[in-house]
Amino acid sequence: MRNGKAKAIEVLEEVPNENPSVINVTVIVNGKVVDLASSPVEVYAYPRMYSGHFGYPHSGWLILYKIPVNDSVFNLTLILMFDYGKYTSMYNPEWALAVPVLLGAVPVVQNLSLNLHYELPGEKFVIPAYGIFSGTGTLKNFNELSNLRYAYIYPNLVVKNVSVGSFNVTMVFLGNWYSEDTSKELVNVTRIGLKTFEEYTGYDANGKVWYVQHPYLVRSYASLTRNAVYLKRYLDYGSVFYVLYKDWLMFSNVSLSPSLVNFLGMWPIFVSMKADNTQYAQEFVKFMDSYALSYTSNLTLAQAISSNESGDIVFGRGFFVLRSLSVVIGNESIIKAYRVIFEKYGRRAGINSVDVGTLQRIFENVSGQKLGWFFDEWFKTNLVPNYNVKDLKLENGSTQRLTFRLVDSSGFTMPVSVAVYDSNGTVIGKKMVWVRNGFGKVSFVLNKQPARIVIDPGDFILNSKLQTTINGISIFVN
């Protein structure tokens, strides 16, 4: 092992327990055991609350040992010993964390690997997306350190291996929570997801995925490094579809930038959800709406894609851009555009083989429409539409004539759905209105008294929300 400029090793001990002494860490440099309790070793302890994906919130410690090393080349051995049984009383006697310590040595170690020894009489040791172990043995040169955070020991497991097309699926269930219906649903969801992505990309799906039911997660978690979904007791369709597309596209021979894969992948994920569970898809739209509106950034979507920033702007805003584009050009044109992108650019080298200008040309060619206005609004600004109703009039007669102007202070041009409801919540009028450069005229001839107007009832457009009343009629911008 070669030393870095810092001339020191930093070993991080992560202890999810009130008592750090439960775990014994031994550091050996060039055959000599380092005394971690004395100078010149610097020790830093940071109290930490564990929450996130885990249930049963508890406190713990991050302990950092900074060990001086003057040799330019040296041998490093890290030995961790602990009795997992001491952890069972922290949560539930049915289970325990298997490996509650994450070790790292920086800056000298780039690819740290461990020889992990285990003795598990009557137990099963699960490292999600890596393997299931029992008895006594050693995992040599183990480098799946990030997965140790989600490893666990459990006495009763149900493991199923199935093939969905050319995709290998491993399902790990906790015995007392196992359901044959859940197993079948996971296979069905996988089939729907892969079929959708094959339709959009034109590629046959090849890969593997793990579905690991976890005893102490409060919500599901998608791991991109090991193409796995760590599930709570029940299914999380979003995490399942997300891992399928990330594993298949990001970690295959498709050479598109990560930000572009994230942008393109959000729409087929939603289409898969809608095909499997309409109610879940609606909940997903509501979540993405609030998620996107709550996130602010100085970057435009075009800048985020070109600079390979795969953050919230690509996920949140990107999803609604594709959802709005489907209204403008139709989903068949979007599928055609995806096929062109993956056929023409998907296997080319270069991290940014497809830029926003190329995307625009592709979508224009397949749809036969000029889309410069759409790309200028959604890709090149940080604005979202801000709709309001002006000059509302209701003329009574044998029928009700309702007129108003739909005004967007952000100045977008968009086709906007408008629905009118009576006092019983029944739709009595609905139409698509083009708002051009921020202005649109709306007119309805109705057979009943209108009580409520909803702008964008299907929530296809990311926009500022509004709830008000004009002339006794409730106005909602969805």
N, C-alpha and C positions, 0 to 999 in steps of 0.2 A: 504494500500500500504506500502511495506517495503522499507526502505532506504538502499542504497548501501554504499560501503566503501567511496565513494566520498563525502557523506553527502551533496549532492546538486542535484537539478533538472536542467536539461538543456532543455529549450523549444526553438525549432527552428521554426521561422516564415519565410515562403517563400513567397515573395511578387512580383509577376510579374507586376510591375508597377513602374513608375517614382516616385510615391508618396506613401511611406509606410503608411502614416497616414490614407489612405483610409480604412484600416482594423484595427479593434479594438480588441485586444486580452486581455482577463482578466484571470489572474491566481489566483485561490483561494486555499490556503493551510489551512486545519483544520478550515474552515469557515471564514478565514480572507483573504481579498483581498490583494495581493502583489503589492506594488508600484514598477512597472517595470522601473520607471524613476529615482529612487534614490538608493543610497547605502543602504545595502550591495549587491544589485543586480548588477552583472556585465553584461554589454551589449556590444555585438560585432556586427557590421554591415559590411557586405561584399557585394560590388557591384557585379552584375552578369549579363552576357549576356545570354539570352534564345535563343536557336537555336535547334539543334538536329532534332527531328521529327517534330517540330513545324515550321509553316511558319511565316511570318511577324516577323522577328527578333526584339527583343525589350530588353531593359534593365530592371533590377529589383534588388531586395535585398534579401539577406539571413540575418536574424537578430537572433542572439543567445542570450538568456537570461539565465544566470547562477544564480540560486536562492538557497541560503544556506538553508538547512533543517536539524535541529539537532535531531528531533524526529526519533526514530527507526521505528515507524508505524504512518502513517498519511493519511489523505484524500486529494486527489488532484482533483480539478475541473478546466477544461480549457474551456473558453467561447470565441467563435469567432463570431464577428458580422461585416457584410459588406453589402454594397448595390451593387449587381452585375451590376446594370445599369451604374455605373460609369466606368465600364470596356469596354462598347460597343464602345466608341469613340476611343479606342486604336487600334482597328483593323477594324472591319466591323460592321455596325449597325445591321446586321442580327443575330449576335450571341455574346455570352459572355462566358468567363470562369465562371463556376458555383462555384467551390471551389478552389480558387487560393492559398490556404495556406495549407501546410503540417505541422502538429504539431507532435512533438515527445517529450517524456520525458525519458531521460536516465541519469544514468544507472539503475534507479529503476524500470522502466516500461518495461516489456518484451512483453506483449500483450495489447497494448493500444487500448481501444475502446471508441467511442464517441456516444453521443446522438445528432444527427444532425437534427436541426429544419429547416424547409423551408416554405416559403410562395411564391407561384409562380402563381400569377394571369394571366391566359391565356398563360402560358408557360409550357414547359416540361423539366424536369431535368433528364439528362441521366448520369448514372454512368455505364460506359461500363462494360459488363459482370456481372453486379449486378442487375440493374433494371432501370425502367423509372418511374418518379414520376411527379405528377402535383397537383395543389391546395395547401393545407396546411397539414403538417403532421410532424412526427418525425421518424427518423430511429434510433431505439434503439440499443445500444451496437454495433454500426457500427465499424468494424475493417478493412475495405478494404481501408486503407489509401493510398496505392500505386496507386489505381485506381482513386483517386481524382485528380491526376495530369492530367488525360485525361477526366474528367467529363466536361460536357458543358450543356448550356441551349439553346434550339432551339424551335421555335414556331410550326414548321410543320414537323412531322416525319411520316414515313411509316414503320410499324413494321410487320414482317412476322415470324411465327413459323412453321417450317416444320420438318418432320422426314425423315432421310436418313438411311434406315435400322433401326438399334437400336440406332442411333445417333440423339440427339435432336439439332436442329440448329435454333438459333434466329438471325434474320437479322434486323438491324436498319439502315434505309436510311434517309437521309435528303430529305425532300419533294421536293424541287426545283431541286435536282440532281437525283431523283429516276428514275430508268429505269427497266422495266420489264425484259429486256434482261440481265441486270446485275444480277438480282435476280435469273433467271434461270441458268446463268453461275455459280454463287456461289454454287447452288445445284449440278450442274453437276461436278464442280471441287471437291466438297466434296465427291461425290459418287466415282469418280476416285481415289482420295487419299485413301479413306477407303478400296476400293477394292484391291488396291495395297498392303497396309499394311496387310490386311487379307491374301493375297496370300503369302506374305513373312513370316508372323508369325504363320499362322494357327489358329489365334484367331478371334472370331467374335468381331466386333467393337461395344463397348458400351461406351457412354459418351455424352458430350455436348460441343457445341462451340458457341461463339457469333461472328458475323461479324458486326462491328459497323462502319458505315461510319462517318467520322469525319470532321468537318468544317474547321479545321486549321492545318492539317498535310501536310507536304510536301512529306512525304513518309510513307508507311504503317509500322505498328509496331506490332510485335507479343508479347502478354503478356502470360508468362508461368504460372503466379500465378492464373490467372483467365480464362485460356483457351479461349482467345479472340484474334481476329485480328482487330486492329484499322485501317480501310482502308481510304485512300484518296478517291478521286472521282472514281478512277478506280481500277480494280483488281490488286493485287500483289500475283501471284500464289505461289511464294516461301514462303511468310508469312503464307498463308492459309495452305499449306501442312505441314509446320514446326509445327504450332500449333496443327494440327490434330495428328501428330505422338507423339508430346511431351505430349499432354493431355492423349492420349490413353495409351501410354507406360509408361511414367515417373510417372504419377499420378494414375495409375491403380494398380492392384495387381501383376504386373510384377516386379520381384525383381532383376533387373540388375542395376549395378552402373550407375550414370548419364553420366559419360564419355563414357561408353560402349554403352548406348542408343544413345548418340550423334553420336558416330562413326557408329553404325549400321544404324541409321536413315537417314543419308545423302544420301545413295544410293536409297532407295525406294522413297525419296522425288524427286530425279532427274528422276526416272522412271515414277513417276506420272506426273511430268512436261512434259516429253517427250510424254506421252500418250495424254495429253491435248493440248499441244502447242509446236511443234517442234522448232519453232524459239525462243520461250522463253527459252527452254531447252538449246539451243546453247548459248544464251546470258548468261545463268547461268553458263555454263562451262567456258566461257571467264572470267566472274567475279571471279569465284572460283580460276581459274588459277592465275590471278594477285594478288588476295587476299592471296593465300597460299605462293606465291613467295615473297611477301612483308613482310611476318611475319617471324621473326627469334626467335628461342628458343634454350636453351641448352638441353631441354628435347627431347628424342626420342619419337616416337609415342607409343612405348611399355611402356615407363616410364609414359607418360601422362595418358594412360589408367589405369595402375596399381596403380598410385597415385591419380586417380580420378580427374585429372586436365581437366576440360571440356572447355578448352580455344580454341584459334585459331588453334592450331596445330591439335586438334582432328577434328575440322570442315573442315579446308582447306586441310591439308595433308591427313586426313582420307578419304575424298571424292575421291581424286585421287588414293589412294591406292585401294579402292574398284573398281574404274573405270578401273584401270590397271589389277586388278585381274580378272575382267570379260572377258578381252581379253585372259588371260591365261587359265582359266578353263571353261569359258562360264557362261552365266547368270543363266541357269537352275541349275548348281551346286551351285551357290550362293544362290538361293532360297532354295534349299535343306538344305544347311548349316544353313540358318536362321531358318528354321523349326526345325532343331535339337536343335539349341541354345535355342529357346523359349519353345520347348516342354520339354527339359531335364533340363534346368537351369533357365528358366524364372520365375518360381514360388518358387524357393528355397530362403531361407533366406541367408543373407550375402551380403555385399556390393560388394565384388569382387568374386562372384561365378564363373565367367568366366575370366580367364587371357589370355594373348596372346598365351601362349603355348597351352592352350585348344582350342583357336580359330584355331591355325595351324592344330592341329590334326583333328578337325571337317572338315575343308576345304579339307584336304588331303583325309579323308575317303570318302567324298561325290564325290570327283572328281577323285579319284584313282591316283592322282599325288603326287609326293614328292615336297613339297613347302618350304623346309627349306631355299633355296636360296632366294626366294621371301620375306619371313618374315625377314631374316637377313638384306636384303637391305632396305626394306621399313619401318620396325618396329623398327630396332635396330640401325639405323644410322640417322644422320641429313642431309645426302647428298641427292641430286637429280641428275638424269642423266644430263650429259653435253656433248651433241652430237656435232660432227663436221665431215666434209667430207674430206677425205685424198686420195691422189693418183688418182684423177679423170682423166679418159681417155675416149675419144670419137673416135671410129674408123669408118670412112666413107666407104661406099660401097653400094651395092644394098639395104642394111639395115644399120641402125645406131647401133653400139654396144657400150653401155655405161657401164663402170665399175668404181667402187670406193670402198674405205673402209669406213665403218661407225664406228667412234671411239667415245667411251664414256670415258672421263678422270676420271669419278667417278667410273668406273669399274663395272657397273651394268650388270646383265644378264636380258634381256627383249626381247620379240617379238615386233618389231617396224615396223609400216607401213611406206612405202616409195612410194611416187607418183611422176610421171614425167609428165610435161605439155609442150605443144608446145607454140608458140608465140601467139596463139589465146586463150590460157587459157584452152584448151581441154586436158583431161587426155589421154596420149598415152601409159602409162605404170604404173602399180601399183602392189605391192607385199608386203608380210609380210616377214621380215628378222629377224632372231634371232641374236641379239648382245650378245655374251657370254663373260663374264668377261671383257667387255669393247670393244670387237672387233667383227665386222661382215663384210662379203664380199657381195657386191651388184652387180648384173649384169642384164642389160636389153638389149633385141634386139628390136629395135624400127623402125617403118616405116616412122617416121617424125623426123625432127630436134628438139632435146630437147632444151627448153629455160629456164625451171625452175624445180628445185627439191625441194619437200617439205617433210621433215621428220616429221612423226606423224601428218598427215593432219587432222585427227579427234580429235586431242588434247586429247588423252587418257592417256598420260604420263606426269606427272608433271616434267618439265625439264627446264634447262636454255635456254633462247631464243638466236637465232643466225640469222643474215642476212648478207650474204656475196656473192661474185661472184668469180667463179673459171672457167678459160678458157671460159669466156663469158656466162656461165650458172649461173643463180641466185640460191642461196641456202637459203632455209628458214627452220629453226627448229621451229616448231609451239609450 
